[in-house]
Amino acid sequence: MVKAEILYGVHPVIEALKAGRRKVFEIYVTKGRPSRRMETVRQLAESKNIPLQTVSASRLADLSKTDMHQGVGAGVSAFPFASIHEMLDRPGPVNQRHLLLILDQLVDPRNLGALIRTALCVGVNGIIIPKNRSALPNPLVSKASSGALEHALVAKVTNLVQSIQGLKTMGIWIAGMDTAARQSIYASDFSSDHAIIIGGEEKGLRPLVKKQCDYLISIPQNRTVSSLNASVAGGIIMYEVFRQRGRAL
């Protein structure tokens, strides 16, 4: 059976096995001293009747296209994208409002992985990305997220503007991150259903996307330094929403 891609790294492989959202065809481990994490991989593979093959480190590097495989890899099916409706139907804490993360042409897979990891930590319902000119969920993103990608709901949409308009018709407020915005995230009320938009690393939000926002917000900072990295800014805003909603509950 043809393998769609090779996940690599201990956490991505373990989380893919736990999540059960992908078909796992085969597990690869390198020769070496046994470890607790490797034993976890072996036990999970055995419990799911997944073949486990011992290979050399160089062979695994060839398969995964990286030396950063940590001695374990997995041949898996492609990442399962979700729909926006699945995200909105996802159960959450009692009285918890929806929170979506929209990424407008974020191209660095490491930034995407970091944002997905934070999004799962704070209970984001899902992440929406455009089909074109965007980092897509691949093995590097799974590694950067420490395997969080394997549990995340990610929607890939053809027209981001139309998707935002659809969310607005469902009563979801759209807040765009913009370094020039006068309104601070700390002076904003995130108690209602929200989607937070974070722009690309180079140019931020595109004008058409910015036009769809109900309001723009920024993170206060010392203007003698450059703007924050996209994944850092995203983490700050997500945790501000988390803080506000936790206080309300």
Secondary structure, DSSP 8 states (H G I E B T S, - for coil): ---SEEEESHHHHHHHHHH--S-EEEEEEESS---HHHHHHHHHHHHTT--EEEE-HHHHHHHHTSS--TTEEEEE-------HHHHHHS--STT---EEEEEES---HHHHHHHHHHHHHHT--EEEEESSSS----HHHHHHTTTGGGG--EEEES-HHHHHHHHHHTT-EEEEE-TT-SSBGGG----S-EEEEEEBTTTBS-HHHHHT-SEEEB----TTS----HHHHHHHHHHHHHHHHHHH-
